[in-house]
Amino acid sequence: MSQRVLHRVVFPADRDLDVLPLYVDEGLPAQPPADAAAQRKKAKEKGLIEAPSAPHADWHPDDIVSRRSIKVRPGKRLSLASYFNAFPAAYWRRWTSVEAISLRVETVGSGSVVVYKSNALGMSQRVASTRVEGTATNTWDLTLAPFGDGGWYWFDLIADEAGMVLASAEYSAESDRRVGKLNLGTTTFNRADYCVATIKAVADDPALREILGEFVVVDQGTDTVRNRTEYPGLQEELGPQLTVIEQGNLGGSGGFARNMAHALDSDADYCMLLDDDVLVETEGILRAAAFADHCLAPTIVGGQMFDLHARSVLHAWSEGVDRYKFAWRPVEGTEWRHDFSQESLRRSPQWHKRWDPEYNGWWMCLIPRVVIEEIGLALPVFIKWDDVEYGLRAAAHGFPTVTLPGAAVWHLPWLDKDDTVDWQAYFHVRNRLVTALLYSPFPHGGNVLMRCLALDAKHLYSMQQYANRAHIDALRDVLRGPGHLHETIGVKAAQLRAAKSDFPDATYKPRPSDFPAPGRAASRARRGTPKQPSFATLPLWLVKASARQFFKPAAPESQERPEAILAKQDATFWNLASLDSALVSNAEGTGVSWHKRDHLEARKTLRELVGLYREIYSSWDRLRDEYRAALGEYTSREAWEKTFAANGVTGERR
């Protein structure tokens, strides 16, 4: 048995104050009220924003002394009850063999150190305290026994008039577990700058280098990592710990499958998948690896995702799948987009309960080697739903997934793009249905087909012809059976992109002035901008909108000049359904496309869609059996090796 560090207290290397609320909190807030969750929900429904939980204006970049050290100004109180620096005791209690931990705190200066814990309700309890002077080291032995349902450990620092410095702090445990070797794997398509930044962060972390087998970059683009000026220096620094593999574009699933295959060829115990467009907190990687080393059984250990553009905002705490709708969602009881600069960990009782996911996104996801060996590589679906499917597949084989708080990356958000209307629309629908065929427990997949048809109806009312045609293509491929997955993975995305030029709603120009000047729709002049139909008025709205959309010809002048210019957020289906044409901005704000109504084309598209959904509905049992029977084959190493060979794998470059 030896002492193993599980969790180091760290601070942002770039001293960014926007992200500091994830690392520290200030003051001693009151206990959260018993109905805090209800109050928070009500406030958000009313559009209210709570005041920050700490006087962030008092923070200064110079307070961060180093990666492990921070100043506490005279008379101030600093709390480590934060996302990155509190210890997630409940998760270690539930999933690992660790029964007790030690907290070691080194300080310089005079003041007090107070140790706290919380329970699953978010109520904090004082555990211990001590006075410190000069250079001091204090250690507390802490049990994990009471953390069955939730709770954290943390400590506060209270400085005297002269101030104090936290020199370092860490949580450790007695352990007889072997330190596992970790492969990092990312796959990229023309995001070399992000990849280089991640490689550099890994190279600069000595503790991570100690457990790193290889950092494997699967480069599928034309703007390659190897062509970056920083690459030779990083390759020299990392040596055999950096491997770049160049191959044809097989999407995220193809790139990550290559990472998995490479891990099987190495002596790595784990393969951690990282998205290419992320900013990493390397301490989180170390925590995930230490957690995996101590798990009671082989466990997928995922990290959480923060918004790269709003760095204190968490995307989701824990994610699951609504099996009836077959849609991804936050685990019931949690929410999207929590901002820790507005509601700190101590003021967020919902995050003190332990939440168990059904899968973890592949922005940061550690997969044990034994899991890959038993259940296979990624589903060959290019992008979308591959991470969901893998988590569900692992669970079916008895391997749990844990999303570990304190392990996270910052990722480009999805709020400023809408990939449901571009070439990725195909993959959203096809892969959702394939995954439903594999795992839905309901006859005919519950109401997933009706949900998809409703989505197509919205596209029809919105004059989004390209998305509808992509969905038709997706439905046809689903009906072809599992054999099409490997067959099309190397060519489908390029085909979808090429088809965009045939559709005005998918062809973008930089600004509205690049199109004819708009007129004004007569219906708008009479009635103004439409309101969203309510649940009660929706049936009548559908009758009227459908009669117009599918049977009334568009005004001839609307095909010569648009009737309106709409911002993306205003381009709702009920708004667009009242127009014969409109210029609509894309979600990124970088372009404008022309949506045009064609009642004959819309009617033809609707007939095709309804026919295909009916065919899938009537063939559901057969398709379900085909996809499930072939799952082991098309996720196998052998099947993927054939696909790699057919799609321009050029090999490893060191």
C-alpha positions in Angstrom: 0.0 0.0 0.0 1.2 3.5 -0.8 -0.3 7.0 -0.7 -1.8 7.9 -4.1 -2.7 11.4 -5.1 -6.3 11.5 -6.4 -7.1 15.2 -6.7 -4.8 18.2 -6.7 -6.0 21.7 -5.9 -5.2 23.8 -9.0 -5.8 27.2 -10.4 -6.1 28.5 -14.0 -2.8 28.7 -15.7 -3.8 31.7 -17.7 -5.1 33.6 -14.6 -8.4 34.2 -16.5 -10.9 35.8 -14.1 -13.8 34.7 -16.2 -13.0 31.1 -15.4 -11.9 31.6 -11.8 -15.4 30.9 -10.3 -14.8 27.3 -11.3 -11.8 27.2 -9.1 -12.6 29.4 -6.0 -15.5 31.0 -4.2 -15.5 33.8 -1.6 -17.4 34.5 1.5 -19.5 32.2 3.6 -23.0 32.1 2.0 -26.0 30.9 4.0 -27.3 27.4 3.6 -29.4 27.0 0.4 -33.1 27.0 1.2 -34.9 23.7 1.2 -36.9 24.8 -1.9 -33.8 26.2 -3.7 -34.4 24.0 -6.8 -38.0 25.2 -7.1 -36.9 28.9 -6.6 -34.2 28.6 -9.3 -36.6 27.0 -11.8 -39.2 29.7 -11.2 -36.6 32.5 -11.5 -35.4 31.0 -14.8 -38.9 30.7 -16.2 -39.4 34.4 -15.4 -36.1 35.3 -17.1 -34.5 36.4 -13.9 -30.8 36.1 -13.3 -29.5 35.8 -9.7 -26.8 38.0 -8.4 -23.3 36.5 -8.4 -22.5 34.4 -5.3 -19.2 36.1 -4.6 -17.8 39.6 -5.0 -15.8 38.7 -8.1 -14.8 42.3 -8.6 -12.4 41.9 -5.7 -10.5 39.2 -7.5 -7.2 40.0 -9.2 -5.0 37.9 -11.6 -2.0 38.5 -9.4 -3.7 36.6 -6.6 -2.9 33.4 -8.5 0.7 32.7 -7.5 1.1 29.5 -9.6 -0.7 26.5 -10.9 -1.0 25.2 -7.3 -0.8 28.3 -5.2 -3.1 31.4 -4.5 -3.0 34.4 -2.2 -5.7 35.2 0.3 -5.8 38.9 0.9 -5.7 40.4 4.4 -9.0 39.7 6.3 -10.5 37.8 3.4 -12.1 34.4 3.2 -11.5 32.1 0.2 -13.3 28.9 -0.3 -12.3 25.9 -2.4 -15.9 24.8 -2.6 -15.7 25.1 -6.3 -16.3 22.9 -9.4 -12.6 22.1 -9.9 -11.3 22.1 -6.4 -14.0 20.5 -4.2 -13.6 16.8 -3.9 -16.5 14.8 -5.3 -16.7 12.4 -2.4 -20.0 10.8 -3.4 -18.6 9.6 -6.8 -15.6 8.0 -5.2 -17.8 6.4 -2.5 -20.2 4.8 -5.0 -17.9 3.7 -7.8 -14.4 3.0 -6.3 -12.7 0.9 -3.7 -11.5 4.0 -1.8 -13.1 4.2 1.7 -11.1 7.1 3.2 -9.0 10.0 2.0 -6.4 12.4 3.4 -6.5 16.1 2.8 -3.1 17.8 2.9 -2.9 21.6 3.0 0.3 23.7 2.9 0.1 27.3 3.8 2.3 30.3 4.4 1.1 33.1 6.7 -1.3 33.4 9.5 -5.0 32.6 9.5 -7.3 29.6 9.7 -8.1 26.5 7.6 -11.7 25.1 7.9 -12.7 21.8 6.4 -16.3 21.2 5.3 -18.4 18.5 3.8 -21.9 18.5 2.3 -24.7 16.0 2.0 -26.9 15.1 -1.0 -29.2 18.0 -0.1 -26.4 20.5 -0.4 -26.3 21.3 3.3 -22.7 22.1 4.4 -21.3 20.8 7.7 -18.1 21.9 9.4 -15.7 19.0 9.8 -12.5 20.5 11.4 -10.5 23.7 11.7 -7.1 24.8 12.7 -5.1 27.9 13.1 -1.9 28.3 11.0 1.1 30.5 11.2 4.3 30.8 9.2 4.9 27.8 6.9 2.5 25.1 8.0 1.4 21.7 6.7 -1.8 20.1 8.0 -3.4 16.8 7.2 -6.9 15.5 7.9 -8.1 11.9 7.5 -11.6 12.0 6.1 -14.0 9.1 5.7 -16.2 8.5 2.6 -18.8 6.5 4.5 -21.6 9.1 4.7 -21.5 10.0 1.0 -23.8 7.2 -0.4 -26.2 9.6 -2.1 -24.1 12.7 -2.6 -21.8 15.3 -1.1 -18.4 16.9 -1.4 -15.4 17.8 0.7 -13.7 21.2 0.6 -11.9 23.7 2.7 -11.9 27.4 3.3 -8.9 29.7 4.1 -9.4 32.8 6.4 -6.5 35.2 6.4 -5.5 37.4 9.3 -4.5 41.0 8.8 -1.2 40.1 7.1 -2.8 37.8 4.6 -1.8 34.2 3.7 -0.9 32.0 0.8 -2.1 28.5 -0.1 1.1 26.9 -1.2 -0.5 23.6 -2.3 -3.2 21.1 -1.4 -4.2 17.7 -2.5 -6.5 14.8 -1.6 -4.9 11.3 -1.5 -5.7 7.8 -0.4 -3.9 4.6 0.6 -3.9 2.4 -2.5 -2.6 -0.9 -3.8 -3.9 -0.3 -7.3 -1.4 -0.2 -10.2 -1.1 3.2 -12.0 -2.6 2.6 -15.4 -1.1 3.8 -18.6 -3.3 6.3 -20.5 -3.4 6.9 -24.2 -5.0 10.2 -25.3 -6.7 10.2 -28.6 -8.2 13.0 -30.7 -9.4 13.2 -34.2 -9.4 16.4 -36.3 -10.6 17.8 -39.5 -8.9 21.2 -40.2 -8.7 22.3 -36.6 -5.0 22.0 -36.3 -4.6 25.1 -34.1 -6.8 23.6 -31.4 -4.9 20.3 -31.6 -1.6 22.0 -31.2 -2.8 23.9 -28.1 -3.9 20.6 -26.6 -0.7 18.9 -27.4 1.2 21.7 -25.8 -0.9 21.6 -22.6 -0.2 17.9 -22.3 3.5 18.4 -23.0 3.7 21.1 -20.2 2.2 18.9 -17.5 4.9 16.7 -15.9 2.4 14.6 -13.8 0.4 13.8 -16.9 3.5 12.9 -18.8 4.3 10.2 -16.2 1.1 8.2 -16.9 0.9 9.0 -20.7 1.5 6.3 -23.1 0.9 8.1 -26.4 -1.1 11.1 -27.5 -2.5 9.9 -30.8 -3.8 12.5 -33.3 -5.9 11.1 -36.1 -5.7 13.9 -38.7 -8.4 13.6 -41.4 -8.1 17.1 -42.9 -6.1 19.0 -45.4 -4.8 21.7 -43.0 -2.8 19.3 -41.0 -1.2 19.3 -37.6 2.2 18.3 -39.0 2.3 21.5 -41.1 2.0 23.8 -38.0 5.2 25.6 -37.1 5.0 24.4 -33.5 4.8 20.8 -34.5 8.5 19.9 -34.8 9.3 21.3 -31.4 6.4 19.5 -29.8 7.4 16.2 -31.5 10.9 16.6 -30.2 9.7 17.3 -26.7 7.2 14.5 -26.5 9.2 12.0 -28.6 7.4 8.6 -28.8 4.6 10.0 -26.7 3.2 11.9 -29.7 1.9 10.0 -32.8 0.1 11.5 -35.7 -1.9 9.3 -38.1 -3.2 10.7 -41.3 -6.2 9.1 -43.0 -9.2 9.9 -45.1 -12.1 11.7 -43.5 -14.2 9.1 -41.7 -15.8 11.6 -39.3 -15.6 11.5 -35.5 -16.5 7.9 -35.3 -13.9 6.9 -37.8 -11.2 8.9 -36.2 -12.0 7.7 -32.7 -12.3 4.1 -33.9 -8.7 4.6 -35.2 -7.7 5.8 -31.7 -9.3 2.8 -30.1 -7.7 0.4 -32.6 -4.3 2.0 -31.9 -4.8 1.6 -28.1 -5.3 -2.1 -28.6 -2.0 -2.3 -30.4 -0.2 -0.5 -27.5 0.2 -1.4 -23.9 -2.2 1.3 -22.7 -4.8 0.5 -20.1 -7.1 3.3 -21.1 -7.9 5.3 -24.2 -9.2 8.8 -23.5 -11.1 10.4 -26.4 -10.9 14.2 -26.7 -12.6 16.4 -29.3 -10.3 18.5 -31.4 -12.0 21.9 -30.6 -11.5 21.8 -26.9 -9.4 23.6 -24.2 -8.2 21.1 -21.7 -7.8 21.2 -17.9 -5.0 18.6 -17.6 -5.6 18.0 -13.9 -9.0 16.7 -14.9 -7.3 14.1 -17.1 -5.2 13.0 -14.2 -8.3 12.8 -12.0 -10.2 10.7 -14.5 -7.3 8.3 -14.8 -6.9 8.0 -11.0 -10.6 7.4 -10.7 -10.5 4.6 -13.3 -7.6 3.0 -11.6 -9.7 2.6 -8.4 -13.1 1.7 -9.9 -14.7 -1.5 -8.5 -15.2 -2.7 -12.1 -14.0 -1.5 -15.5 -15.8 1.8 -16.0 -16.1 4.5 -18.7 -15.1 7.7 -17.0 -16.3 10.9 -18.7 -15.5 14.5 -18.2 -18.0 17.4 -18.4 -18.2 20.1 -20.9 -18.0 23.9 -20.4 -18.7 26.6 -23.0 -15.5 27.8 -24.6 -17.1 31.2 -25.2 -18.7 31.6 -21.7 -16.2 29.6 -19.7 -18.1 29.4 -16.4 -21.1 27.8 -18.1 -21.6 24.1 -17.8 -23.3 22.4 -20.8 -24.8 19.5 -18.8 -24.0 17.7 -15.6 -25.1 14.2 -16.6 -26.7 13.0 -19.8 -29.2 10.3 -20.7 -31.6 9.1 -23.3 -35.4 9.4 -23.4 -36.1 5.9 -24.6 -39.6 6.6 -25.8 -38.8 9.7 -27.9 -35.2 8.3 -28.4 -33.7 11.7 -27.9 -30.7 12.7 -25.8 -31.4 14.9 -22.7 -29.9 15.9 -19.4 -30.6 13.2 -16.7 -34.0 13.9 -15.2 -33.6 16.4 -12.4 -30.7 18.2 -14.0 -30.6 21.0 -16.5 -28.7 22.4 -19.4 -26.3 25.4 -19.1 -25.6 26.1 -15.5 -23.5 29.2 -14.9 -21.2 28.9 -11.9 -20.4 32.6 -11.9 -24.0 33.2 -11.0 -24.7 30.1 -8.8 -21.6 28.7 -7.1 -21.3 25.1 -6.0 -22.4 26.0 -2.4 -25.5 27.8 -3.7 -26.4 24.9 -6.1 -27.8 22.0 -4.0 -28.8 20.1 -7.1 -25.1 19.4 -7.8 -24.5 17.9 -4.4 -26.6 14.9 -5.2 -24.8 12.2 -7.2 -26.1 11.9 -10.7 -25.4 8.8 -12.8 -25.5 9.1 -16.6 -26.3 6.7 -19.4 -23.4 7.9 -21.6 -20.8 10.6 -21.8 -20.0 12.8 -24.7 -16.8 12.2 -26.5 -15.5 15.7 -25.9 -13.6 13.9 -23.0 -14.2 10.2 -22.3 -11.9 7.6 -20.9 -12.6 4.1 -22.1 -10.8 1.1 -20.4 -8.9 -1.2 -22.8 -10.9 -4.2 -21.5 -14.2 -2.5 -22.6 -12.9 -1.9 -26.1 -11.7 -5.5 -26.3 -15.1 -6.9 -25.2 -17.6 -4.6 -27.0 -15.7 -3.4 -30.0 -14.9 0.0 -31.6 -17.1 2.9 -32.4 -20.3 2.6 -34.4 -19.4 3.5 -38.1 -21.8 6.5 -38.4 -19.4 9.3 -39.2 -20.8 11.8 -36.6 -23.7 12.1 -34.2 -25.0 9.5 -31.7 -21.7 7.4 -31.8 -20.9 8.4 -28.2 -24.5 7.8 -27.1 -24.6 4.4 -28.7 -21.2 3.4 -27.2 -22.5 4.2 -23.7 -25.6 2.2 -24.2 -23.7 -0.7 -25.7 -21.3 -0.7 -22.8 -24.1 -0.7 -20.3 -25.7 -3.7 -22.1 -22.4 -5.5 -21.5 -22.3 -4.5 -17.8 -19.9 -1.6 -18.0 -21.1 1.5 -16.3 -20.4 5.1 -17.3 -19.5 7.8 -14.7 -19.4 11.5 -15.5 -16.9 12.7 -13.0 -17.2 16.3 -11.6 -13.9 18.1 -11.6 -12.8 16.5 -14.9 -13.8 18.7 -17.8 -12.9 20.5 -21.0 -14.1 23.7 -22.6 -15.7 23.0 -26.0 -17.1 25.2 -28.7 -20.8 25.6 -28.0 -23.7 24.5 -30.3 -25.7 27.6 -29.6 -24.0 29.5 -32.5 -24.6 26.9 -35.1 -27.5 24.8 -36.3 -26.3 21.6 -37.8 -29.8 20.2 -38.0 -30.3 22.1 -41.3 -27.0 21.6 -42.9 -25.3 18.5 -44.3 -25.3 17.0 -40.8 -29.1 16.8 -40.9 -28.7 13.4 -42.6 -26.6 12.0 -39.7 -28.9 13.4 -37.0 -31.9 11.4 -38.4 -30.2 8.3 -39.7 -28.0 7.7 -36.6 -30.9 8.4 -34.2 -33.0 5.8 -35.9 -30.1 3.3 -36.1 -29.5 3.7 -32.4 -33.2 3.4 -31.7 -33.3 0.2 -33.7 -30.4 -1.1 -31.5 -31.7 -0.1 -28.1 -35.3 1.0 -28.0 -37.4 -1.3 -25.7 -40.6 -0.1 -27.3 -42.6 -1.6 -30.2 -41.7 0.4 -33.4 -39.3 2.5 -31.4 -41.9 4.2 -29.2 -42.7 7.6 -30.9 -39.3 8.2 -32.4 -40.7 8.0 -36.0 -43.5 10.4 -35.2 -40.9 12.8 -33.6 -38.8 12.6 -36.7 -41.8 13.2 -38.9 -42.8 16.2 -36.8 -39.3 17.6 -37.3 -39.6 17.1 -41.0 -42.9 19.0 -41.0 -41.2 21.9 -39.3 -38.6 21.9 -42.1 -41.4 21.9 -44.7 -43.2 24.8 -43.1 -39.8 26.6 -42.9 -39.0 26.0 -46.6 -35.9 24.1 -45.6 -35.8 21.8 -48.7 -32.3 20.7 -48.2 -32.8 19.3 -44.7 -35.9 17.4 -45.9 -34.0 15.9 -48.8 -31.1 14.9 -46.5 -33.7 13.2 -44.2 -35.2 11.3 -47.2 -31.7 10.1 -48.0 -31.2 9.1 -44.4 -34.5 7.1 -44.2 -33.6 5.3 -47.4 -30.2 4.3 -46.0 -31.8 3.0 -42.8 -34.0 0.7 -44.9 -30.9 -0.6 -46.7 -29.8 -2.3 -43.5 -26.5 -2.3 -41.5 -24.4 -3.1 -44.6 -24.5 0.5 -45.7 -22.7 1.9 -42.7 -19.2 1.0 -43.6 -20.0 1.2 -47.3 -20.9 4.9 -47.1 -18.9 6.3 -44.2 -16.1 7.6 -46.5 -18.2 9.3 -49.1 -21.6 10.3 -47.7 -20.5 13.7 -46.1 -18.9 14.8 -49.3 -22.0 13.9 -51.3 -24.2 15.8 -48.9 -22.0 18.9 -49.1 -22.0 18.8 -52.8 -25.8 18.6 -53.0 -26.2 21.9 -51.1 -25.7 24.0 -54.2 -28.9 22.5 -55.6 -31.0 24.2 -52.8 -31.3 27.9 -52.3 -32.0 27.5 -48.6 -28.6 25.8 -48.2 -26.7 28.2 -50.5 -25.3 31.1 -48.5 -24.0 34.6 -49.4 -22.3 37.0 -47.1 -25.0 39.7 -46.7 -28.6 40.4 -47.6 -27.6 43.0 -50.2 -26.2 40.1 -52.3 -29.9 39.2 -53.1 -32.7 41.2 -54.7 -34.2 43.9 -52.5 -37.1 42.5 -50.5 -40.7 43.4 -50.8 -43.3 43.0 -48.1 -45.7 40.1 -47.8 -49.3 41.1 -48.2 -50.3 38.8 -45.3 -47.8 40.5 -43.0 -49.1 44.0 -44.0 -52.6 42.9 -42.9 -51.8 40.8 -39.8 -48.3 41.5 -38.6 -45.8 38.9 -37.5 -47.4 35.6 -36.5 -47.5 34.3 -32.9 -46.4 30.8 -31.9 -49.4 28.5 -31.9 -50.4 27.2 -28.4 -51.2 23.6 -27.7 -54.9 24.5 -28.0 -54.6 26.4 -31.2 -52.0 24.1 -32.9 -54.5 21.7 -34.6 -56.3 24.6 -36.4 -53.0 26.2 -37.2 -51.8 23.0 -38.8 -54.9 22.7 -41.0 -54.5 26.3 -42.3 -50.7 26.2 -42.6 -50.8 22.8 -44.4 -53.5 24.0 -46.9 -51.3 26.9 -47.7 -48.0 25.1 -47.8 -49.1 22.2 -49.9 -51.9 23.5 -52.1 -51.6 27.2 -52.6 -49.0 28.4 -55.2 -46.5 30.9 -54.1 -46.9 34.5 -55.3 -44.8 34.8 -58.5 -43.1 38.0 -57.3 -41.9 36.1 -54.2 -39.7 34.0 -56.4 -38.1 37.1 -57.9 -37.5 39.0 -54.6 -37.8 37.9 -51.0 -40.7 38.9 -48.9 -38.8 39.4 -45.7 -35.4 39.3 -44.0 -35.3 37.3 -40.8 -32.6 36.8 -38.2 -32.0 33.2 -37.3 -33.8 33.5 -34.0 -36.9 34.9 -35.7 -36.9 32.2 -38.4 -39.4 29.9 -36.6 -41.5 27.5 -38.5 -44.7 29.4 -37.6 -43.1 32.6 -38.8 -41.8 31.2 -42.1 -45.0 29.3 -42.7 -46.7 32.6 -43.4 -44.3 33.6 -46.1 -43.6 32.6 -49.7 -40.0 33.5 -49.5 -37.5 35.0 -47.0 -33.8 35.7 -46.5 -32.7 33.9 -43.3 -29.4 34.3 -41.5 -27.4 31.3 -40.5 -26.8 30.5 -36.8 -23.2 31.7 -37.0 -24.2 35.1 -38.4 -21.8 34.6 -41.3 -24.2 34.2 -44.2 -27.7 34.5 -45.6 -29.8 32.1 -47.7 -33.0 32.4 -49.6 -35.9 30.2 -48.5 -38.5 29.8 -51.3 -41.9 28.0 -51.1 -42.8 25.6 -53.8 -46.2 23.9 -53.0 -45.7 21.1 -55.6 -42.2 20.3 -54.4 -43.4 20.4 -50.7 -46.3 18.0 -51.5 -44.0 15.6 -53.3 -41.5 15.7 -50.4 -44.3 15.1 -47.8 -45.5 12.1 -49.8 -42.0 10.6 -49.9 -41.4 11.2 -46.2 -44.7 9.7 -45.1 -44.1 6.7 -47.3 -40.6 6.1 -46.0 -41.7 6.5 -42.3 -44.5 4.0 -43.0 -42.1 1.6 -44.5 -39.7 1.8 -41.5 -42.7 1.5 -39.1 -43.9 -1.7 -40.8 -40.4 -3.1 -41.2 -39.3 -2.2 -37.7 -39.0 -5.7 -36.3 -37.0 -6.9 -39.2 -34.7 -3.9 -39.3 -34.3 -4.1 -35.5 -33.2 -7.8 -35.7 -30.8 -7.1 -38.7 -29.1 -4.2 -37.0 -28.8 -5.9 -33.6 -27.5 -9.2 -35.1 -24.8 -7.4 -37.1 -23.7 -5.0 -34.4 -20.7 -7.1 -33.3 -19.6 -7.4 -36.9 -19.7 -3.8 -38.0 -18.1 -2.5 -34.8 -15.3 -5.1 -35.0 -11.7 -4.4 -35.4 -11.7 -6.4 -38.6 -14.5 -4.4 -40.2 -12.9 -1.1 -39.3 -9.5 -2.2 -40.6 -11.0 -2.7 -44.0 -12.6 0.7 -43.9 -9.3 2.3 -42.8 -7.5 0.6 -45.7 -10.2 1.8 -48.2 -10.0 5.4 -47.1 -6.5 6.5 -47.4 -4.8 5.6 -44.2 -1.2 6.8 -44.7 0.1 5.5 -41.5 1.9 6.9 -38.5 4.2 9.9 -38.5 6.4 10.5 -35.5 
